[in-house]
Amino acid sequence: MRLLLLLALAVPVAAQVPPADSARVLYSQNRMAEALAIAPRAAAAEPEDADLRALLADVLWRIGQDRADDGLISDAMGQAVGVVDEDPCHVPALLTLASIQGDADPGSASEVLDQAVRCAPDDGNVWLGVWTHAARSGHQDREAEALLALDRAGFWAPPMQAFAAWTLRAAPRDAILLANGVRDGAAIRTLQVADGLRPDVTTVPVALLDGVDLVASLEAAGLPVPDDARRFEPRVDPRGSSDPSDG
């Protein structure tokens, strides 16, 4: 009987978790679809919370991009613009706004990122956003500037640096290294630019191959580009071989 009573008391306590807290936890766990079910209601209940509305903007953008849903992307833009109008130095909203603009309006995206740099010149997340845009757009000077800033900020944790260094050192001479994630590519490129490690290796951030300028720069250098970057899936077996797992 006592056990049943304790269980009955536990249910209301769990149910009392504020939607805003639930949305933040789901977002931190990268559970965007679940966060989307909660974040709009949480933001509506706390309209004065700019951080929560910026979180909602990023959730809408990520889900909208994944689903190719123009309505969600438009909603994300509206949320991000609203936060920036109130606080021109709200860095998360600025970064989301720059991501939304991306290739559709690269000039505006660059201006938004410049604003973020002025507001938070030592924020590694800002410089990662700058690098992402520069790499996708094929702007090598801006890319190098961002990578050096990431190095100065000590943005990469030691395990990430160690893995990036191992990856570069293990690559054959004049290899083309396909980095699947944005952070993977940026960490590897930071070592190449800041430390001069393995300049013979060409690092291609596959996740950014939706940028036509990046593809054009690779083709101009005579480098192969995957036919369908969005379908690219790295396959590495447990022994560390790069051979396909099906032989």
Contacts in CASP RR format, 6 or more apart in sequence:
PFRMAT RR
TARGET T0000
AUTHOR 0000-0000-0000
METHOD contacts of the structure
MODEL  1
MRLLLLLALAVPVAAQVPPADSARVLYSQNRMAEALAIAPRAAAAEPEDA
DLRALLADVLWRIGQDRADDGLISDAMGQAVGVVDEDPCHVPALLTLASI
QGDADPGSASEVLDQAVRCAPDDGNVWLGVWTHAARSGHQDREAEALLAL
DRAGFWAPPMQAFAAWTLRAAPRDAILLANGVRDGAAIRTLQVADGLRPD
VTTVPVALLDGVDLVASLEAAGLPVPDDARRFEPRVDPRGSSDPSDG
18 42 0 8 1.000
19 38 0 8 1.000
19 41 0 8 1.000
19 42 0 8 1.000
19 45 0 8 1.000
20 42 0 8 1.000
20 43 0 8 1.000
20 45 0 8 1.000
20 46 0 8 1.000
20 49 0 8 1.000
20 52 0 8 1.000
22 38 0 8 1.000
22 42 0 8 1.000
23 35 0 8 1.000
23 38 0 8 1.000
23 39 0 8 1.000
23 42 0 8 1.000
23 52 0 8 1.000
23 55 0 8 1.000
23 56 0 8 1.000
23 59 0 8 1.000
24 52 0 8 1.000
24 55 0 8 1.000
26 32 0 8 1.000
26 34 0 8 1.000
26 35 0 8 1.000
26 38 0 8 1.000
27 35 0 8 1.000
27 39 0 8 1.000
27 55 0 8 1.000
27 58 0 8 1.000
27 59 0 8 1.000
32 59 0 8 1.000
32 62 0 8 1.000
32 63 0 8 1.000
32 66 0 8 1.000
33 63 0 8 1.000
35 55 0 8 1.000
35 59 0 8 1.000
36 59 0 8 1.000
36 60 0 8 1.000
36 63 0 8 1.000
39 52 0 8 1.000
39 55 0 8 1.000
39 56 0 8 1.000
39 59 0 8 1.000
40 56 0 8 1.000
42 52 0 8 1.000
42 56 0 8 1.000
43 49 0 8 1.000
43 52 0 8 1.000
43 53 0 8 1.000
43 55 0 8 1.000
43 56 0 8 1.000
43 79 0 8 1.000
46 52 0 8 1.000
47 53 0 8 1.000
50 83 0 8 1.000
50 86 0 8 1.000
50 87 0 8 1.000
50 90 0 8 1.000
50 93 0 8 1.000
51 92 0 8 1.000
53 79 0 8 1.000
53 82 0 8 1.000
53 83 0 8 1.000
53 93 0 8 1.000
54 79 0 8 1.000
54 80 0 8 1.000
54 83 0 8 1.000
54 90 0 8 1.000
54 92 0 8 1.000
54 93 0 8 1.000
54 96 0 8 1.000
55 92 0 8 1.000
56 79 0 8 1.000
57 76 0 8 1.000
57 77 0 8 1.000
57 78 0 8 1.000
57 79 0 8 1.000
57 80 0 8 1.000
57 83 0 8 1.000
57 93 0 8 1.000
57 96 0 8 1.000
57 97 0 8 1.000
58 76 0 8 1.000
58 92 0 8 1.000
58 96 0 8 1.000
59 76 0 8 1.000
60 72 0 8 1.000
60 73 0 8 1.000
60 75 0 8 1.000
60 76 0 8 1.000
60 79 0 8 1.000
61 72 0 8 1.000
61 73 0 8 1.000
61 76 0 8 1.000
61 77 0 8 1.000
61 80 0 8 1.000
61 96 0 8 1.000
61 99 0 8 1.000
61 100 0 8 1.000
63 69 0 8 1.000
63 72 0 8 1.000
64 71 0 8 1.000
64 72 0 8 1.000
64 73 0 8 1.000
64 76 0 8 1.000
65 73 0 8 1.000
73 100 0 8 1.000
76 96 0 8 1.000
76 100 0 8 1.000
77 97 0 8 1.000
77 100 0 8 1.000
79 93 0 8 1.000
80 93 0 8 1.000
80 94 0 8 1.000
80 96 0 8 1.000
80 97 0 8 1.000
80 100 0 8 1.000
81 97 0 8 1.000
82 93 0 8 1.000
83 90 0 8 1.000
83 93 0 8 1.000
84 90 0 8 1.000
84 93 0 8 1.000
84 94 0 8 1.000
84 97 0 8 1.000
87 93 0 8 1.000
88 115 0 8 1.000
88 119 0 8 1.000
89 115 0 8 1.000
89 119 0 8 1.000
89 120 0 8 1.000
91 116 0 8 1.000
91 119 0 8 1.000
91 120 0 8 1.000
91 123 0 8 1.000
91 125 0 8 1.000
91 126 0 8 1.000
94 112 0 8 1.000
94 113 0 8 1.000
94 115 0 8 1.000
94 116 0 8 1.000
94 119 0 8 1.000
94 126 0 8 1.000
95 113 0 8 1.000
95 116 0 8 1.000
95 125 0 8 1.000
95 126 0 8 1.000
95 129 0 8 1.000
97 112 0 8 1.000
98 109 0 8 1.000
98 112 0 8 1.000
98 113 0 8 1.000
98 116 0 8 1.000
98 129 0 8 1.000
98 133 0 8 1.000
99 109 0 8 1.000
99 129 0 8 1.000
99 132 0 8 1.000
101 107 0 8 1.000
101 108 0 8 1.000
101 109 0 8 1.000
101 112 0 8 1.000
102 109 0 8 1.000
102 133 0 8 1.000
102 136 0 8 1.000
103 136 0 8 1.000
103 137 0 8 1.000
103 210 0 8 1.000
103 211 0 8 1.000
103 212 0 8 1.000
106 133 0 8 1.000
106 137 0 8 1.000
109 133 0 8 1.000
110 133 0 8 1.000
113 126 0 8 1.000
113 129 0 8 1.000
113 130 0 8 1.000
113 133 0 8 1.000
116 123 0 8 1.000
116 126 0 8 1.000
116 130 0 8 1.000
117 126 0 8 1.000
117 127 0 8 1.000
117 130 0 8 1.000
119 126 0 8 1.000
120 126 0 8 1.000
122 153 0 8 1.000
123 153 0 8 1.000
124 149 0 8 1.000
124 150 0 8 1.000
124 153 0 8 1.000
124 155 0 8 1.000
127 146 0 8 1.000
127 149 0 8 1.000
127 150 0 8 1.000
127 153 0 8 1.000
127 155 0 8 1.000
128 146 0 8 1.000
128 150 0 8 1.000
128 155 0 8 1.000
128 182 0 8 1.000
128 183 0 8 1.000
128 186 0 8 1.000
129 146 0 8 1.000
130 142 0 8 1.000
130 145 0 8 1.000
130 146 0 8 1.000
130 149 0 8 1.000
131 143 0 8 1.000
131 146 0 8 1.000
131 147 0 8 1.000
131 150 0 8 1.000
131 186 0 8 1.000
131 189 0 8 1.000
132 182 0 8 1.000
132 186 0 8 1.000
132 208 0 8 1.000
133 139 0 8 1.000
133 142 0 8 1.000
134 140 0 8 1.000
134 142 0 8 1.000
134 143 0 8 1.000
134 145 0 8 1.000
134 146 0 8 1.000
135 143 0 8 1.000
135 186 0 8 1.000
135 189 0 8 1.000
135 205 0 8 1.000
135 208 0 8 1.000
135 214 0 8 1.000
136 208 0 8 1.000
136 210 0 8 1.000
136 211 0 8 1.000
136 213 0 8 1.000
136 214 0 8 1.000
137 211 0 8 1.000
137 213 0 8 1.000
137 214 0 8 1.000
138 213 0 8 1.000
138 214 0 8 1.000
138 217 0 8 1.000
143 189 0 8 1.000
144 193 0 8 1.000
147 186 0 8 1.000
147 189 0 8 1.000
147 190 0 8 1.000
147 193 0 8 1.000
147 194 0 8 1.000
148 193 0 8 1.000
148 194 0 8 1.000
150 156 0 8 1.000
150 186 0 8 1.000
150 190 0 8 1.000
151 190 0 8 1.000
151 193 0 8 1.000
151 194 0 8 1.000
151 195 0 8 1.000
155 190 0 8 1.000
156 164 0 8 1.000
156 187 0 8 1.000
156 190 0 8 1.000
160 183 0 8 1.000
160 187 0 8 1.000
161 187 0 8 1.000
161 191 0 8 1.000
163 187 0 8 1.000
164 184 0 8 1.000
164 185 0 8 1.000
164 187 0 8 1.000
164 188 0 8 1.000
164 190 0 8 1.000
164 191 0 8 1.000
165 191 0 8 1.000
165 197 0 8 1.000
167 177 0 8 1.000
167 188 0 8 1.000
168 177 0 8 1.000
168 188 0 8 1.000
168 191 0 8 1.000
168 192 0 8 1.000
168 197 0 8 1.000
168 198 0 8 1.000
168 201 0 8 1.000
169 197 0 8 1.000
169 198 0 8 1.000
171 177 0 8 1.000
171 198 0 8 1.000
171 201 0 8 1.000
173 200 0 8 1.000
174 200 0 8 1.000
174 201 0 8 1.000
174 202 0 8 1.000
175 200 0 8 1.000
175 201 0 8 1.000
175 202 0 8 1.000
176 201 0 8 1.000
176 202 0 8 1.000
176 204 0 8 1.000
176 223 0 8 1.000
176 224 0 8 1.000
177 188 0 8 1.000
177 201 0 8 1.000
177 202 0 8 1.000
177 203 0 8 1.000
177 204 0 8 1.000
178 204 0 8 1.000
178 206 0 8 1.000
178 226 0 8 1.000
178 232 0 8 1.000
178 234 0 8 1.000
179 185 0 8 1.000
179 188 0 8 1.000
179 203 0 8 1.000
179 204 0 8 1.000
179 205 0 8 1.000
179 206 0 8 1.000
179 207 0 8 1.000
180 206 0 8 1.000
180 207 0 8 1.000
180 232 0 8 1.000
180 234 0 8 1.000
181 205 0 8 1.000
181 206 0 8 1.000
181 207 0 8 1.000
182 205 0 8 1.000
182 207 0 8 1.000
182 208 0 8 1.000
184 205 0 8 1.000
185 203 0 8 1.000
185 205 0 8 1.000
186 205 0 8 1.000
188 203 0 8 1.000
189 203 0 8 1.000
189 205 0 8 1.000
191 197 0 8 1.000
191 198 0 8 1.000
192 198 0 8 1.000
192 199 0 8 1.000
192 201 0 8 1.000
192 203 0 8 1.000
202 221 0 8 1.000
202 223 0 8 1.000
204 218 0 8 1.000
204 223 0 8 1.000
204 225 0 8 1.000
205 214 0 8 1.000
206 226 0 8 1.000
206 229 0 8 1.000
206 232 0 8 1.000
207 229 0 8 1.000
208 214 0 8 1.000
209 215 0 8 1.000
209 225 0 8 1.000
209 226 0 8 1.000
209 229 0 8 1.000
209 232 0 8 1.000
210 229 0 8 1.000
210 230 0 8 1.000
215 225 0 8 1.000
218 225 0 8 1.000
219 225 0 8 1.000
226 232 0 8 1.000
235 242 0 8 1.000
235 244 0 8 1.000
235 245 0 8 1.000
236 242 0 8 1.000
237 243 0 8 1.000
237 245 0 8 1.000
END
